[in-house]
Amino acid sequence: MFRYPKGSIVKHKTGHIKGVVVNVFDQGDSPTGYYIKWDDGNHSYHLESDLCWANIDRPKMHYTQQSTK
């Protein structure tokens, strides 16, 4: 099971930049990896240990689709 589902807003542990999880690579015994779209427009791949939630109070999600309600 992975920690950050697709659409989660995360930040890199070494900086203040935030990004959205675009894709999750869960490969069994291998460490889980995440493809992130950062606020500055760049994309990169990171292991779960490189990331943390963008807000320590509670996880936040980024939804790209409009609600049908």
Backbone hydrogen bonds in HBPLUS format (Angstrom, degrees):
<---DONOR---> <-ACCEPTOR-->    atom                        ^
c    i                          cat <-CA-CA->   ^        H-A-AA   ^      H-
h    n   atom  resd res      DA  || num        DHA   H-A  angle D-A-AA Bond
n    s   type  num  typ     dist DA aas  dist angle  dist       angle   num
A0008-SER N   A0005-PRO O   3.04 MM   3  5.74 152.7  2.11 146.6 146.8     1
A0007-GLY N   A0021-VAL O   2.92 MM  14  5.08 159.0  1.96 134.3 141.4     2
A0062-HIS N   A0007-GLY O   2.60 MM  55  4.95 155.6  1.65 144.9 154.0     3
A0021-VAL N   A0008-SER O   2.93 MM  13  5.39 156.9  1.99 151.6 159.3     4
A0009-ILE N   A0060-LYS O   3.07 MM  51  5.75 160.9  2.11 150.9 147.7     5
A0054-ALA N   A0009-ILE O   3.28 MM  45  5.81 156.3  2.34 135.8 129.0     6
A0010-VAL N   A0019-GLY O   2.88 MM   9  5.47 155.8  1.94 150.5 157.9     7
A0019-GLY N   A0010-VAL O   2.81 MM   9  5.47 153.7  1.88 156.5 159.7     8
A0011-LYS N   A0052-CYS O   2.89 MM  41  5.62 158.1  1.93 159.7 164.4     9
A0052-CYS N   A0011-LYS O   3.01 MM  41  5.62 146.4  2.13 158.6 167.3    10
A0015-GLY N   A0012-HIS O   3.23 MM   3  5.62 166.1  2.25 114.7 119.0    11
A0013-LYS N   A0050-ASP O   3.01 MM  37  5.79 169.0  2.02 152.9 152.4    12
A0039-ASP N   A0018-LYS O   2.89 MM  21  5.86 147.3  1.99 173.0 163.8    13
A0020-VAL N   A0037-LYS O   2.94 MM  17  5.35 156.0  2.00 141.5 144.3    14
A0037-LYS N   A0020-VAL O   2.98 MM  17  5.35 166.1  2.00 152.1 155.0    15
A0022-VAL N   A0035-TYR O   2.79 MM  13  5.55 162.8  1.82 163.3 168.9    16
A0023-ASN N   A0035-TYR O   3.36 MM  12  5.10 153.1  2.44 134.3 137.3    17
A0035-TYR N   A0023-ASN O   2.93 MM  12  5.10 168.1  1.94 147.8 150.7    18
A0025-PHE N   A0033-GLY O   2.79 MM   8  4.97 171.0  1.80 154.0 152.2    19
A0033-GLY N   A0025-PHE O   2.98 MM   8  4.97 167.0  2.00 138.1 141.6    20
A0030-SER N   A0027-GLN O   3.38 MM   3  5.44 166.2  2.40 122.4 118.6    21
A0048-GLU N   A0032-THR O   3.11 MM  16  5.87 143.9  2.25 165.5 159.3    22
A0034-TYR N   A0046-HIS O   2.71 MM  12  5.29 156.6  1.76 155.5 163.9    23
A0046-HIS N   A0034-TYR O   2.80 MM  12  5.29 157.5  1.85 151.3 159.0    24
A0036-ILE N   A0044-SER O   2.79 MM   8  5.45 169.8  1.80 166.7 165.4    25
A0044-SER N   A0036-ILE O   3.01 MM   8  5.45 149.1  2.11 145.2 154.8    26
A0038-TRP N   A0042-ASN O   2.79 MM   4  5.41 159.6  1.83 166.3 172.1    27
A0041-GLY N   A0038-TRP O   2.93 MM   3  5.44 161.4  1.97 119.8 123.5    28
A0050-ASP N   A0047-LEU O   2.97 MM   3  5.52 158.3  2.01 117.4 124.2    29
A0051-LEU N   A0048-GLU O   3.21 MM   3  5.57 164.5  2.24 113.4 118.1    30
